[in-house]
Amino acid sequence: MPLRTRSLVRPAVTACIAAALVLSTGAAAGGPPPDPPDPVGHAEGADLLDGFHADPTIVYFNGLYHIYPTTDSNPARNGSFVVWTSPDLVNWTDRGEVLRLGPDVSWADRNAWAPDVVERNGRYYLYFTAEEKIGVAVADHPGGPFTDLGRPLIAENPGGVGVPIDPAVFVDDDGTPYLYWGNGQAHVVPLNPDMTSFDPARITVIGGLEGFGEGMDVAKRDGTYHLTWSIGDFRSPDYRVAYATAPSPSGPFTNRGLLLSRDDELGIRGTGHGSVLRIPTTDDWYYAYHRHAVDGGDGYHREVTIDPLPITPDGLFGRITPTLEGPAPRPVPSRP
C-alpha cells in the first residue's frame, strides 16, 4: 500500500512544495482515501498529520512512535481506525487502516472514536469506541490487521450514567492492566489477564474529578498515578484538559487544576482529549492532543499536535504551553 508521509519542514516554500506533492500523490491507486475538499485549512506547521484528526493516543512500539486518532471530516474514513508512525515525533507516515467498522466489527458500523492501543505478551490490543459502546480487537502487529472480539466489551455504564466511550488502558508495574472510560462519569476496572474481559463487580466509579467530561489518560511516575481528562464540550473553543494524582490506579485522586487550555493570541482553541508519552529511557514527557484547526477549524475539523509536558520541582506535571510549531525532532534514544 502506498504510504503518505507528513514532514513538518518550516520554510514556507518547502512546505508549499510538500503540500503539492501530498495532494498529487495521496489518491494513488490502492492508497488511503484522500481527504475531500474542505474550506477549513491548517496554519503552517500547526498539524502533525495530514487531514483532520482528533483524540490521539500516542505510544511507542518497536522503535517507532505511533499515533492512533479519530478521523474527522473524511466520510471515507470516519468509520475506521488508522495508524501513523514516526521516528522522531515530527515526520509522520500514514500506515493506513487497521480496523473498519462494519466489515471488521459486526456489532457497529459508525462513530469510530477515541482508540487506545497497548502491547501485552507480544500481542496488541486496540480498545475503541463505536456507536457509543466500547470494543476491543487484537493483532500480532501494531499496524494490524486487528480482529474484533465479536461483541462490545462494554455496552452500558453501571448505573446508566453517561455512555461508555473513550477507553484508555494503563498497565501497572506489577503487570495488572486497568481500563478507564467514561462520559460525564469516570470508571476504572482491572482487566483479566486475557485483556478482553473483566469482573463487573470490580468496577470503581472515580469521583471528585473537577468538571469531568471525557477522554481520560493515565501515566505513572515515581510511584504516583497521573490522570488527565477533558472538560467541556469538544465543539467548544474552551474545551480543555484537567489533571489529578493518586497513590493507586483507582484513587483517591487529588485535583491539580488545568493542564492545558486555549491561547487566543495564537488562535489555539478547543485543546483537549490527549495522551501522555514518556520518551523511552528518559524522564522527558510529551502530550499529544487535538485542537480546533487553527485556520478556521471547529469541533469537527480538528488537528493533532504534540507539546512538551514539563515536570515541576515537586514531581507533578506542569502546565503545558500550547504552540503552533509543535515539537522539535526527538528520535528515540539508543539503549545502552
C-alpha positions, 0 to 999 in steps of 0.5 A, a space after each residue: 500500500 502506498 504510504 503518505 508521509 507528513 514532514 513538518 519542514 518550516 520554510 514556507 516554500 518547502 512546505 508549499 512544495 510538500 503540500 503539492 506533492 501530498 495532494 498529487 500523490 495521496 489518491 494513488 491507486 490502492 492508497 488511503 482515501 484522500 481527504 475531500 475538499 474542505 474550506 477549513 485549512 491548517 496554519 503552517 506547521 500547526 498539524 502533525 498529520 495530514 487531514 483532520 484528526 482528533 483524540 490521539 493516543 500516542 505510544 511507542 512500539 518497536 522503535 517507532 512512535 505511533 499515533 492512533 486518532 479519530 478521523 474527522 471530516 473524511 466520510 471515507 474514513 470516519 468509520 475506521 481506525 488508522 495508524 501513523 508512525 514516526 521516528 522522531 515525533 515530527 515526520 509522520 507516515 500514514 500506515 493506513 487502516 487497521 480496523 473498519 467498522 462494519 466489515 471488521 466489527 459486526 456489532 457497529 458500523 459508525 462513530 469510530 472514536 477515541 482508540 487506545 492501543 497497548 502491547 501485552 505478551 507480544 500481542 496488541 490490543 486496540 480498545 475503541 469506541 463505536 456507536 457509543 459502546 466500547 470494543 476491543 480487537 487484537 493483532 500480532 502487529 501494531 499496524 494490524 490487521 486487528 480482529 474484533 472480539 465479536 461483541 462490545 466489551 462494554 455496552 452500558 455504564 453501571 448505573 446508566 450514567 453517561 455512555 461508555 466511550 473513550 477507553 484508555 488502558 494503563 498497565 501497572 508495574 506489577 503487570 495488572 492492566 486497568 481500563 478507564 472510560 467514561 462520559 460525564 462519569 469516570 470508571 476504572 476496572 482491572 482487566 483479566 489477564 486475557 485483556 478482553 474481559 473483566 469482573 463487573 463487580 470490580 468496577 470503581 466509579 472515580 469521583 471528585 474529578 473537577 468538571 469531568 467530561 471525557 477522554 481520560 489518560 493515565 501515566 505513572 511516575 515515581 510511584 504516583 498515578 497521573 490522570 488527565 481528562 477533558 472538560 467541556 464540550 469538544 465543539 467548544 473553543 474552551 474545551 480543555 484538559 484537567 489533571 489529578 494524582 493518586 497513590 493507586 490506579 483507582 484513587 483517591 485522586 487529588 485535583 491539580 487544576 488545568 493542564 492545558 487550555 486555549 491561547 487566543 493570541 495564537 488562535 489555539 482553541 478547543 485543546 483537549 482529549 490527549 495522551 501522555 508519552 514518556 520518551 523511552 529511557 528518559 524522564 522527558 514527557 510529551 502530550 499529544 492532543 487535538 485542537 480546533 484547526 487553527 485556520 478556521 477549524 471547529 469541533 469537527 475539523 480538528 488537528 493533532 499536535 504534540 507539546 512538551 509536558 514539563 515536570 515541576 520541582 515537586 514531581 507533578 506535571 506542569 502546565 503545558 504551553 500550547 504552540 503552533 510549531 509543535 515539537 522539535 525532532 526527538 528520535 528515540 534514544 539508543 539503549 545502552 
